[in-house]
Amino acid sequence: METKTGKIKFMACTVGISFILLLKKSFCYSIFTKMNEVEKVVIVGSGCAGLTAAIYTSRAALLPLVIGGPQPGGQLTMTNEVENFPGFPNGINGFELMANMRLQAEHFGTRFVDDEVKDVDFGKGMKKIICERNTYLSQTVIVATGASPKLLGVKGEKEFFGGKGVSICATCDGAFYRGKDVAVVGGGDTACEEALFLTNFCAKVYLIHRRDTLRASKPMEKRTLANGKIIPLWDSIVDEIIGPEKVSGIRVENVKNKSKTEIACSGVFIAIGHTPNSQQFAKYLHLDDDGYFHRKEDSFVETNVGGVFVAGDCADKTYRQAITSAGTGAMAAILAEKYICKKI
Ligand SMILES: Cc1cc2nc3c(=O)[nH]c(=O)nc-3n(C[C@H](O)[C@H](O)[C@H](O)COP(=O)(O)OP(=O)(O)OC[C@H]3O[C@@H](n4cnc5c(N)ncnc54)[C@H](O)[C@@H]3O)c2cc1C
């Protein structure tokens, strides 16, 4: 009798344990597979660089996942008129251009998530992208996070930004100010380059700088100060950008004697630098002194980590244009595909 009960107990135990193991296995399996849903390509950023990379990688059947970030569509969504992107003889609204790029990427199978990268793990194994809402694993990553222009934070700046007279890019907007007077704010190489470029169109270019000498390199300083159209306003800061509908002038304050002067002008170009959005990746990717991603020698998009590529303004302090960003987005996509196929 005791032997029979023992046998039954033993069988019940065996069945119970097997059942638990089975359950555990399927539980582990579901966790395991969820954690191991590995993407082929994750693209961080949905500006010109990210969306171009998305078009290329989705056409290569890699089913990319784009993490859109805090500014879906990127910087170009802030401008009404883009006149230098090829293919649009009458120009195109920046928002519309980016919406079209997204549609084109979606058409080929790109998936988008509304999330923001907070941290990454590019150590051994799959690349881990840790976002506000989710964590993603991927074989390759294309970082296209852009560089945010630094702004002055003065009255009128936000109100007239992007099409109403305040600009951060002379190459983009200079041609809109043909024959007019404009002001450039800043004293480094970029400010001098912007001012010199604007002399091609504008009648007068006021160069407003908070110190009494430029920070630019000597040859640049020499060229700038030798140009008769450029009028430096030393020891000066912008107090307010004046409207009402569009920019009609600026009020500058002399930092030494505190006097304020109004200057009539139609455009204000802010050239006090950019902040590349790179800090979340800094543990793994090399950055240069200004925080831009450092690229491997002889490469436009390869980083110090195999399978991680950079594209667009976040790795480019020279050009910072929609078309150059799109160009490096395409390069990063082509190399990501090669990396996956073990061709590099
Ligand atoms: C007002 C204005 C007008 C301009 N006009 C012109 C023009 O006429 N012609 C021209 O060629 N260029 C113009 N530019 C410059 C052009 O917009 C940029 O060169 C171009 O947008 C850069 O593209 P990008 O993809 O590298 O970066 P961005 O467009 O800056 O896009 C960066 C993307 O990264 C995302 N991102 C950032 N951080 C994170 C994160 N932590 N996690 C996830 N995603 C993140 C953002 O959400 C964004 O989608 C203009 C710029 C401005 C601001």
The ligand as an SDF file (V2000), in Angstrom:
LIG
                    3D

 53 58  0  0  0  0  0  0  0  0999 V2000
   16.1100   77.5080  -39.3460 C   0  0  0  0  0  0  0  0  0  0  0  0
   17.0290   76.6490  -40.1570 C   0  0  0  0  0  0  0  0  0  0  0  0
   17.0530   76.7790  -41.5280 C   0  0  0  0  0  0  0  0  0  0  0  0
   17.8780   75.9890  -42.2930 C   0  0  0  0  0  0  0  0  0  0  0  0
   17.8480   76.1300  -43.6480 N   0  0  0  0  0  0  0  0  0  0  0  0
   18.5950   75.3230  -44.4010 C   0  0  0  0  0  0  0  0  0  0  0  0
   18.5340   75.4290  -45.8190 C   0  0  0  0  0  0  0  0  0  0  0  0
   17.8140   76.2500  -46.3800 O   0  0  0  0  0  0  0  0  0  0  0  0
   19.3140   74.5780  -46.5390 N   0  0  0  0  0  0  0  0  0  0  0  0
   20.1570   73.6640  -45.9550 C   0  0  0  0  0  0  0  0  0  0  0  0
   20.8240   72.9200  -46.6650 O   0  0  0  0  0  0  0  0  0  0  0  0
   20.2260   73.5700  -44.6230 N   0  0  0  0  0  0  0  0  0  0  0  0
   19.4810   74.3620  -43.8340 C   0  0  0  0  0  0  0  0  0  0  0  0
   19.5620   74.2690  -42.4760 N   0  0  0  0  0  0  0  0  0  0  0  0
   20.5100   73.3100  -41.8930 C   0  0  0  0  0  0  0  0  0  0  0  0
   19.8860   71.9090  -41.9460 C   0  0  0  0  0  0  0  0  0  0  0  0
   18.6310   71.9540  -41.3440 O   0  0  0  0  0  0  0  0  0  0  0  0
   20.7840   70.9090  -41.2420 C   0  0  0  0  0  0  0  0  0  0  0  0
   22.0580   70.9120  -41.8450 O   0  0  0  0  0  0  0  0  0  0  0  0
   20.1890   69.5130  -41.3460 C   0  0  0  0  0  0  0  0  0  0  0  0
   18.8920   69.5030  -40.7970 O   0  0  0  0  0  0  0  0  0  0  0  0
   21.0470   68.5060  -40.5770 C   0  0  0  0  0  0  0  0  0  0  0  0
   20.4290   67.2710  -40.6610 O   0  0  0  0  0  0  0  0  0  0  0  0
   20.7570   66.1420  -39.6060 P   0  0  0  0  0  0  0  0  0  0  0  0
   19.8950   64.9880  -39.9620 O   0  0  0  0  0  0  0  0  0  0  0  0
   22.2010   65.9360  -39.5110 O   0  0  0  0  0  0  0  0  0  0  0  0
   20.3320   66.7410  -38.1910 O   0  0  0  0  0  0  0  0  0  0  0  0
   18.9740   67.3880  -37.6810 P   0  0  0  0  0  0  0  0  0  0  0  0
   18.1320   67.9100  -38.7610 O   0  0  0  0  0  0  0  0  0  0  0  0
   19.4020   68.3230  -36.5980 O   0  0  0  0  0  0  0  0  0  0  0  0
   18.2040   66.1480  -37.0370 O   0  0  0  0  0  0  0  0  0  0  0  0
   18.6550   65.5620  -35.8430 C   0  0  0  0  0  0  0  0  0  0  0  0
   17.6680   64.4890  -35.4320 C   0  0  0  0  0  0  0  0  0  0  0  0
   18.2120   63.7840  -34.3150 O   0  0  0  0  0  0  0  0  0  0  0  0
   17.2140   63.6150  -33.3330 C   0  0  0  0  0  0  0  0  0  0  0  0
   17.8590   63.4660  -32.0320 N   0  0  0  0  0  0  0  0  0  0  0  0
   18.6470   64.3420  -31.3630 C   0  0  0  0  0  0  0  0  0  0  0  0
   19.0080   63.8320  -30.1740 N   0  0  0  0  0  0  0  0  0  0  0  0
   18.4290   62.6060  -30.0890 C   0  0  0  0  0  0  0  0  0  0  0  0
   18.4020   61.5780  -29.1000 C   0  0  0  0  0  0  0  0  0  0  0  0
   19.0510   61.6930  -27.9370 N   0  0  0  0  0  0  0  0  0  0  0  0
   17.6850   60.4510  -29.3460 N   0  0  0  0  0  0  0  0  0  0  0  0
   17.0310   60.2940  -30.5240 C   0  0  0  0  0  0  0  0  0  0  0  0
   17.0340   61.2320  -31.5010 N   0  0  0  0  0  0  0  0  0  0  0  0
   17.7070   62.3700  -31.2720 C   0  0  0  0  0  0  0  0  0  0  0  0
   16.3230   64.8400  -33.4750 C   0  0  0  0  0  0  0  0  0  0  0  0
   15.0250   64.5660  -32.9640 O   0  0  0  0  0  0  0  0  0  0  0  0
   16.3170   65.0300  -34.9830 C   0  0  0  0  0  0  0  0  0  0  0  0
   15.2950   64.2510  -35.5530 O   0  0  0  0  0  0  0  0  0  0  0  0
   18.7410   75.0440  -41.6780 C   0  0  0  0  0  0  0  0  0  0  0  0
   18.7210   74.9140  -40.2850 C   0  0  0  0  0  0  0  0  0  0  0  0
   17.8830   75.6900  -39.5290 C   0  0  0  0  0  0  0  0  0  0  0  0
   17.8560   75.5260  -38.0280 C   0  0  0  0  0  0  0  0  0  0  0  0
  1  2  1  0
  2  3  1  0
  2 52  2  0
  3  4  2  0
  4  5  1  0
  4 50  1  0
  5  6  2  0
  6  7  1  0
  6 13  1  0
  7  8  2  0
  7  9  1  0
  9 10  1  0
 10 11  2  0
 10 12  1  0
 12 13  2  0
 13 14  1  0
 14 15  1  0
 14 50  1  0
 15 16  1  0
 16 17  1  0
 16 18  1  0
 18 19  1  0
 18 20  1  0
 20 21  1  0
 20 22  1  0
 22 23  1  0
 23 24  1  0
 24 25  2  0
 24 26  1  0
 24 27  1  0
 27 28  1  0
 28 29  2  0
 28 30  1  0
 28 31  1  0
 31 32  1  0
 32 33  1  0
 33 34  1  0
 33 48  1  0
 34 35  1  0
 35 36  1  0
 35 46  1  0
 36 37  1  0
 36 45  1  0
 37 38  2  0
 38 39  1  0
 39 40  1  0
 39 45  2  0
 40 41  1  0
 40 42  2  0
 42 43  1  0
 43 44  2  0
 44 45  1  0
 46 47  1  0
 46 48  1  0
 48 49  1  0
 50 51  2  0
 51 52  1  0
 52 53  1  0
M  END
$$$$
